[in-house]
């Protein structure tokens, strides 16, 4: 027990919480934007995977981390645009469309990985670039707190700004009002001149942009290479966080941090010699528990109504 406590109550543990929560924050904010618009995006996983590969490959191709990030975001946004095109304009089922993107991303990234790196597992043969870590002046010298919140990858700090951006977009801008109006009652929104298809398309593409940042972090911040299916269910966990956050940017961010804590916990207890198969299930068990609690609360609320 003492060894367990010595792992948890350290700066390194809190540092790891921010690190592992970064992709969840980006993806869950993407889920908020699309869900508020009435078009739930279950392709978060696939879009992040596409972005992770694109970030790795284009940073290698141009030998520039910035180019890798830009192409990661662009490719994820294009995937979201394809999803919007077929589901909104050609009335393909949004769930089936999301499944198609996820399947395409899983198989397609392995195919292109083999073409570019001649390996179906990882891209270690390609000298791709990584995004820099940022040391925060003054704060980095504060004992305990400094090592926990300073020195993170730049995308970790951008993920916090993504929460602020999502909140302000939905609550303080005309586009946000349109997104909320379309999601609540699209017929009423259409009657006052709001373009439903355009607004939902923008929301889906913004969702893809968020996934692009999250995916880029996976291959250009979390690690420095791409590996097959490296997103490892984080898109689905982000969906669970958004469901528990009830379409609120702040609530979803808080739930994402809860899942991030369980992920960091699984990494910490792995060093204690716990069975690896058991350790890997901790974040997913937490997801199931969270969804169960959410479902019970929703059922009781509906029963009262």
C-alpha positions in Angstrom: 0.0 0.0 0.0 2.9 2.4 0.8 4.4 1.7 -2.6 1.1 2.4 -4.2 0.7 5.7 -2.4 4.2 6.7 -3.2 3.3 6.4 -6.9 0.1 8.3 -6.7 1.0 11.3 -4.6 3.8 12.5 -6.8 4.4 15.3 -9.4 5.1 12.6 -12.0 1.6 11.1 -11.5 -0.2 14.4 -11.9 2.0 15.2 -14.9 0.9 11.9 -16.5 -2.8 12.8 -15.9 -2.5 15.9 -18.0 -0.5 14.0 -20.6 -3.0 11.1 -21.1 -6.0 13.4 -20.9 -4.9 15.6 -23.8 -6.3 13.4 -26.7 -9.5 12.8 -24.7 -10.1 16.5 -24.2 -9.7 17.2 -27.9 -11.9 14.3 -29.0 -14.6 15.0 -26.4 -14.8 18.6 -27.4 -15.3 17.4 -31.0 -18.1 15.2 -29.6 -19.7 18.1 -27.9 -19.7 20.3 -31.0 -21.3 17.7 -33.2 -23.8 16.4 -30.7 -25.1 19.8 -29.7 -25.8 20.3 -33.5 -27.8 17.1 -33.5 -25.3 15.0 -35.5 -23.5 12.6 -33.1 -20.1 11.9 -34.4 -19.1 8.3 -33.6 -16.2 8.5 -36.0 -14.0 10.2 -33.5 -11.8 7.1 -33.2 -11.2 6.9 -37.0 -10.6 10.6 -37.4 -8.0 10.6 -34.7 -6.3 7.6 -36.2 -6.2 9.3 -39.7 -4.7 12.4 -38.1 -2.1 10.4 -36.2 -0.9 8.8 -39.4 -1.0 12.0 -41.4 0.9 13.9 -38.7 3.6 11.3 -38.6 3.9 10.9 -42.4 3.8 14.5 -43.4 6.2 15.6 -40.6 8.6 13.0 -42.0 7.9 14.0 -45.6 8.5 17.8 -45.0 10.8 17.3 -42.0 8.6 19.8 -40.1 6.5 19.2 -37.1 4.3 22.2 -38.0 3.6 20.7 -41.4 2.7 17.4 -39.8 0.2 19.1 -37.4 -1.4 21.1 -40.2 -1.9 18.0 -42.4 -3.1 16.0 -39.4 -5.9 18.6 -38.8 -6.6 18.9 -42.5 -7.0 15.1 -43.1 -9.3 14.7 -40.0 -11.3 17.7 -41.2 -11.6 16.1 -44.7 -12.8 12.9 -43.1 -15.4 14.9 -41.2 -16.4 16.6 -44.5 -16.9 13.3 -46.2 -19.0 12.1 -43.3 -21.1 15.3 -43.5 -21.4 15.1 -47.3 -22.9 11.6 -47.2 -24.9 11.7 -44.0 -26.3 15.2 -44.3 -26.7 15.7 -48.1 -27.3 12.1 -49.2 -29.1 11.0 -46.0 -26.8 8.1 -45.1 -27.4 6.9 -41.6 -25.0 8.9 -39.3 -24.2 5.8 -37.3 -23.4 3.7 -40.3 -21.4 6.6 -41.8 -19.3 6.8 -38.6 -18.7 3.1 -38.6 -17.5 3.3 -42.2 -15.0 6.0 -41.3 -13.7 4.0 -38.4 -13.3 0.9 -40.4 -11.7 2.8 -43.3 -9.2 4.5 -40.9 -8.2 1.2 -39.2 -7.5 -0.7 -42.4 -6.4 2.3 -44.5 -3.7 3.5 -42.1 -2.2 0.0 -42.0 -2.2 -0.1 -45.8 -0.4 3.3 -46.1 1.9 2.4 -43.2 3.1 -0.6 -45.2 3.5 1.5 -48.4 5.5 4.2 -46.7 7.4 2.4 -43.9 7.3 -1.2 -45.2 6.0 -2.3 -41.9 2.5 -3.2 -40.8 3.1 -2.4 -37.1 5.0 0.8 -36.5 6.6 3.7 -38.4 10.0 3.6 -36.6 11.7 3.4 -39.9 10.6 6.9 -40.8 12.3 9.8 -39.0 9.2 11.8 -38.2 9.2 14.9 -36.1 7.5 15.7 -32.8 6.0 18.9 -31.4 7.9 20.7 -28.7 7.4 20.7 -25.0 6.8 24.1 -23.3 8.3 25.1 -20.0 6.3 27.8 -18.3 8.5 30.6 -16.8 8.3 31.0 -13.0 5.8 28.1 -12.6 8.4 25.5 -13.6 10.4 26.4 -10.5 7.6 26.0 -8.0 8.1 22.8 -6.0 5.6 20.0 -6.7 3.2 22.1 -8.8 5.8 23.2 -11.3 6.9 19.7 -12.4 3.2 18.7 -12.7 2.0 21.4 -15.0 5.1 22.7 -16.7 7.1 21.0 -19.5 4.1 19.5 -21.3 3.8 19.1 -25.0 2.3 22.3 -26.6 -0.8 20.3 -27.6 -1.6 19.7 -23.9 -1.9 23.4 -23.3 -3.9 23.8 -26.5 -6.3 21.1 -25.3 -7.2 23.3 -22.3 -7.7 26.2 -24.7 -9.9 23.9 -26.8 -12.3 23.6 -23.9 -12.4 27.3 -23.5 -12.9 27.7 -27.2 -15.8 25.2 -27.3 -17.5 26.9 -24.4 -17.2 30.4 -25.8 -18.2 29.2 -29.3 -21.4 27.6 -28.1 -22.3 30.3 -25.5 -21.0 33.6 -26.9 -21.1 33.5 -30.7 -23.8 33.6 -33.4 -22.5 30.3 -34.9 -22.8 28.7 -31.5 -26.4 30.0 -31.2 -27.1 28.5 -34.6 -25.6 25.1 -33.6 -27.6 25.0 -30.5 -30.8 26.0 -32.2 -30.4 23.4 -35.0 -29.7 20.7 -32.4 -32.7 21.6 -30.3 -35.3 22.1 -33.0 -34.0 22.2 -36.6 -37.5 22.9 -38.0 -37.8 26.0 -35.9 -34.2 27.0 -36.8 -35.0 26.6 -40.5 -38.1 28.7 -40.2 -36.1 31.7 -39.1 -33.6 31.4 -41.9 -30.8 29.3 -40.3 -29.4 26.8 -42.8 -29.6 23.5 -41.0 -27.3 21.6 -43.4 -24.7 24.3 -43.4 -24.7 24.6 -39.6 -24.5 20.9 -39.0 -21.7 20.5 -41.6 -19.7 23.2 -39.9 -20.2 21.5 -36.6 -19.0 18.1 -38.0 -16.0 19.7 -39.6 -15.1 21.5 -36.4 -15.5 18.1 -34.7 -13.0 16.7 -37.2 -10.6 19.6 -36.5 -10.6 18.8 -32.8 -9.9 15.1 -33.6 -7.1 16.2 -35.8 -5.3 17.9 -32.9 -6.0 14.8 -30.7 -4.7 12.4 -33.3 -1.6 14.6 -34.0 -0.8 14.4 -30.3 -0.8 10.6 -30.3 2.0 10.3 -32.9 3.8 13.7 -32.4 3.6 14.2 -28.7 2.5 11.1 -26.7 5.0 9.1 -28.7 7.2 9.9 -31.7 5.9 7.3 -34.2 2.7 5.8 -35.5 1.5 2.3 -34.7 -1.5 0.4 -36.0 -4.7 1.3 -34.1 -2.7 3.4 -31.7 -5.7 5.5 -30.7 -6.8 2.4 -28.7 -10.4 3.3 -28.0 -9.8 6.9 -26.9 -12.4 8.1 -29.4 -15.0 5.8 -27.7 -14.0 7.0 -24.2 -14.4 10.6 -25.4 -17.9 9.7 -26.5 -18.6 8.4 -23.1 -17.2 11.5 -21.5 -19.4 13.7 -23.7 -22.5 11.6 -22.8 -21.7 12.0 -19.1 -21.0 15.7 -19.5 -24.4 16.1 -21.0 -23.3 18.3 -24.0 -21.6 20.7 -21.7 -18.0 21.7 -22.5 -17.0 22.1 -18.9 -18.8 19.0 -17.7 -17.3 17.0 -20.5 -13.8 18.3 -19.7 -14.2 17.3 -16.1 -15.4 13.8 -17.1 -12.4 13.5 -19.5 -10.1 14.2 -16.6 -11.7 11.5 -14.6 -11.0 9.0 -17.3 -7.5 10.5 -17.7 -6.9 9.8 -14.0 -7.9 6.1 -14.4 -5.6 5.9 -17.5 -2.7 7.4 -15.6 -3.5 5.1 -12.7 -3.3 2.0 -15.0 0.1 3.2 -16.1 1.3 3.7 -12.6 0.2 0.4 -11.1 1.8 -1.4 -14.1 5.1 -0.6 -12.5 4.0 -2.5 -9.3 4.0 -5.8 -11.2 0.2 -6.1 -11.5 -0.9 -8.4 -14.4 -0.7 -6.3 -17.6 -4.0 -7.7 -19.0 -5.7 -6.5 -15.8 -4.1 -3.1 -15.8 -5.1 -2.4 -19.4 -8.8 -2.9 -18.5 -8.9 -0.1 -15.8 -9.8 2.8 -18.1 -12.4 0.7 -19.9 -13.9 -0.5 -16.7 -14.1 3.1 -15.5 -15.9 4.0 -18.8 -18.5 1.2 -18.3 -19.0 2.3 -14.7 -19.4 5.9 -15.8 -21.9 5.1 -18.5 -23.9 2.9 -16.1 -24.1 5.8 -13.6 -25.1 8.1 -16.4 -27.8 5.7 -17.7 -29.3 5.3 -14.2 -29.5 9.0 -13.7 -31.0 9.5 -17.1 -33.6 6.8 -16.4 -34.6 8.3 -13.1 -34.9 11.7 -14.7 -37.1 10.5 -17.5 -39.2 8.5 -15.0 -39.9 11.6 -13.0 -41.0 13.4 -16.2 
